[in-house]
């Protein structure tokens, strides 16, 4: 009974087909996942010539003996491997150059940005310095102006307020150019004397709402009420008041007359005049007039 020898070609073929299918599946999955990866694309483009040389190496197999076939295949496959390695190295060098160029561009951009930033910072510093100098200059000018204004204000002489000045004078009909407050008069038969007087505005300021007062001596008495004068309530019996009104500069009142009975016949006595107005300031002191009685000597 003869035994038939089992062949292993079929199992090997099946195993090879299975391994090839697995490799193709793995390759298809990798290409799908890393299709946009430049390294994978470069790898495939670099090693495709190697695959082509393998195919080329087996074309003239039928016309060569075994040694030539091995030599031919070795030369062709080696040339394909060298070509693929050169292409792959080219891709690596290109990537490195691109990386260096990109790094140089980024570095140059950073340096340019630093230079621009430093320049802008320097310009801002100069501007700040100029502004500070200008502000200091303006501050100095303002301080100087303030000092000048203060000095000018101190130099300004504020004139004192001007007041109206009314001067009283006795009247003898000679005018007001030579005022006087001493007079000798002759009493009448009843021992009374008549005294004429007036007021003159000797200033450059009008006397507004002018009021006049005349006061006789304590022992004297008014023979009758002076014309346009009045005795104000609360005043002494020896004081009379008159409201004049406006008395312009350089003008005089009309001549006013009072009739007085002195205390003692022949003895001198005094009469006081005072005034007040809106433009006269404080109430002025009395202007005193001295009246001397003329004594009439009787015959033998």
ZISUL-V829099 format. One record per residue. RES is the residue in three letters. SS is DSSP state (helix for helix, strand for strand, loop for the rest). OMEGA is omega in degrees with one decimal (* if undefined). Layout:
BEGIN
RES:SS:OMEGA, RES:SS:OMEGA
END
This chain:
BEGIN
UNK:loop:-176.8, UNK:loop:179.1, UNK:loop:-179.9, UNK:loop:-177.0, UNK:loop:-179.6, UNK:loop:179.8, UNK:loop:-179.5, UNK:loop:-179.1, UNK:helix:-177.5, UNK:helix:177.2, UNK:helix:178.9, UNK:helix:179.2, UNK:helix:179.1, UNK:helix:179.7, UNK:helix:179.6, UNK:helix:179.0, UNK:helix:179.0, UNK:helix:179.8, UNK:helix:179.7, UNK:helix:178.0, UNK:helix:177.6, UNK:helix:179.9, UNK:helix:178.8, UNK:helix:177.7, UNK:helix:178.3, UNK:helix:179.9, UNK:helix:179.6, UNK:helix:179.0, UNK:helix:179.4, UNK:helix:179.2, UNK:helix:-179.8, UNK:helix:-177.0, UNK:helix:-173.4, UNK:loop:-176.8, UNK:loop:-178.6, UNK:loop:178.5, UNK:loop:-177.1, UNK:helix:179.2, UNK:helix:179.1, UNK:helix:178.8, UNK:helix:178.3, UNK:helix:179.3, UNK:helix:-179.5, UNK:helix:-180.0, UNK:helix:-179.4, UNK:helix:-173.8, UNK:helix:173.7, UNK:helix:175.7, UNK:helix:177.2, UNK:helix:178.9, UNK:helix:179.9, UNK:helix:179.1, UNK:helix:177.1, UNK:helix:178.8, UNK:helix:-179.2, UNK:helix:-176.6, UNK:helix:-175.7, UNK:loop:-179.3, UNK:helix:-176.9, UNK:helix:-176.8, UNK:helix:-169.6, UNK:helix:-176.0, UNK:helix:-178.3, UNK:loop:172.9, UNK:loop:-172.3, UNK:helix:-177.2, UNK:helix:179.2, UNK:helix:178.8, UNK:helix:-179.0, UNK:helix:-179.6, UNK:helix:-179.9, UNK:helix:-178.7, UNK:helix:-179.0, UNK:helix:-179.1, UNK:helix:-176.4, UNK:helix:-179.0, UNK:helix:178.9, UNK:helix:178.4, UNK:helix:178.7, UNK:helix:179.5, UNK:helix:179.8, UNK:helix:-179.4, UNK:helix:179.2, UNK:helix:179.5, UNK:helix:179.4, UNK:helix:178.8, UNK:helix:178.7, UNK:helix:177.9, UNK:helix:176.9, UNK:helix:178.7, UNK:helix:179.6, UNK:helix:179.4, UNK:helix:179.2, UNK:helix:178.4, UNK:helix:179.8, UNK:helix:179.3, UNK:helix:178.1, UNK:helix:178.5, UNK:helix:178.7, UNK:helix:178.8, UNK:helix:179.0, UNK:helix:178.2, UNK:helix:179.0, UNK:helix:178.7, UNK:helix:179.3, UNK:helix:179.6, UNK:helix:178.7, UNK:helix:178.3, UNK:helix:178.4, UNK:helix:178.9, UNK:helix:178.2, UNK:helix:177.8, UNK:helix:178.5, UNK:helix:-179.9, UNK:helix:179.2, UNK:helix:179.7, UNK:helix:178.3, UNK:helix:179.5, UNK:helix:178.6, UNK:helix:178.6, UNK:helix:177.7, UNK:helix:178.3, UNK:helix:177.2, UNK:helix:177.4, UNK:helix:177.6, UNK:helix:178.1, UNK:helix:178.6, UNK:helix:178.7, UNK:helix:179.0, UNK:helix:178.8, UNK:helix:178.8, UNK:helix:178.9, UNK:helix:179.6, UNK:helix:179.2, UNK:helix:177.5, UNK:helix:178.2, UNK:helix:177.4, UNK:helix:177.1, UNK:helix:177.8, UNK:helix:178.2, UNK:helix:178.8, UNK:helix:179.0, UNK:helix:178.6, UNK:helix:178.2, UNK:helix:178.3, UNK:helix:178.4, UNK:helix:179.7, UNK:helix:-179.9, UNK:helix:179.5, UNK:helix:178.1, UNK:helix:179.2, UNK:helix:178.6, UNK:helix:179.0, UNK:helix:-179.4, UNK:helix:-179.2, UNK:loop:178.7, UNK:loop:179.4, UNK:loop:-178.2, UNK:loop:177.6, UNK:loop:-179.9, UNK:loop:179.6, UNK:loop:-179.9, UNK:loop:173.7, UNK:loop:-177.8, UNK:loop:-179.8, UNK:strand:179.6, UNK:strand:177.8, UNK:strand:176.7, UNK:strand:171.8, UNK:strand:-174.9, UNK:loop:174.4, UNK:loop:179.1, UNK:loop:-177.6, UNK:loop:-179.1, UNK:loop:-173.9, UNK:loop:-177.9, UNK:loop:-179.8, UNK:loop:-177.5, UNK:loop:178.3, UNK:loop:-179.9, UNK:loop:175.0, UNK:strand:-175.6, UNK:strand:174.2, UNK:strand:-178.0, UNK:strand:179.5, UNK:loop:179.0, UNK:loop:174.8, UNK:loop:-176.4, UNK:loop:-179.9, UNK:loop:178.0, UNK:loop:177.9, UNK:strand:179.4, UNK:strand:174.9, UNK:strand:-177.2, UNK:strand:176.7, UNK:strand:179.4, UNK:strand:176.7, UNK:strand:178.8, UNK:strand:-178.3, UNK:strand:176.0, UNK:strand:-176.6, UNK:loop:-176.1, UNK:loop:176.0, UNK:loop:-177.5, UNK:loop:177.9, UNK:loop:176.5, UNK:strand:-176.9, UNK:strand:179.0, UNK:strand:-176.5, UNK:strand:175.4, UNK:strand:-177.0, UNK:strand:174.0, UNK:strand:173.0, UNK:strand:-178.1, UNK:strand:177.2, UNK:loop:-177.3, UNK:loop:-174.9, UNK:loop:-178.1, UNK:loop:178.9, UNK:loop:176.8, UNK:strand:177.2, UNK:strand:176.7, UNK:loop:173.8, UNK:loop:-179.8, UNK:loop:178.4, UNK:loop:-178.6, UNK:loop:178.3, UNK:loop:172.6, UNK:loop:178.4, UNK:strand:173.0, UNK:loop:-177.6, UNK:loop:-178.7, UNK:loop:179.9, UNK:loop:178.0, UNK:loop:177.1, UNK:loop:178.8, UNK:loop:-177.5, UNK:loop:-175.7, UNK:strand:173.9, UNK:strand:-173.1, UNK:strand:175.1, UNK:strand:173.9, UNK:strand:-177.1, UNK:strand:-175.6, UNK:strand:-177.0, UNK:strand:174.4, UNK:strand:-175.3, UNK:loop:179.4, UNK:loop:176.9, UNK:loop:179.5, UNK:loop:-178.0, UNK:strand:174.2, UNK:loop:171.9, UNK:loop:-179.6, UNK:loop:179.2, UNK:strand:-175.0, UNK:strand:171.9, UNK:strand:176.4, UNK:strand:-172.5, UNK:strand:171.8, UNK:strand:-178.4, UNK:loop:-178.7, UNK:loop:-177.8, UNK:loop:-179.1, UNK:loop:178.5, UNK:loop:-179.0, UNK:loop:178.0, UNK:loop:177.0, UNK:strand:-177.0, UNK:strand:174.3, UNK:strand:179.9, UNK:strand:177.1, UNK:strand:174.3, UNK:strand:-175.8, UNK:strand:176.0, UNK:strand:177.4, UNK:loop:-178.8, UNK:loop:-175.8, UNK:loop:-176.7, UNK:loop:-176.8, UNK:loop:-178.5, UNK:loop:177.6, UNK:loop:-173.7, UNK:loop:177.5, UNK:loop:-179.1, UNK:loop:171.1, UNK:strand:-171.7, UNK:strand:175.3, UNK:strand:179.9, UNK:strand:-178.5, UNK:strand:177.4, UNK:strand:-179.6, UNK:strand:176.6, UNK:loop:-177.1, UNK:loop:178.4, UNK:loop:-178.5, UNK:loop:179.0, UNK:loop:-179.8, UNK:loop:-179.7, UNK:loop:*
END
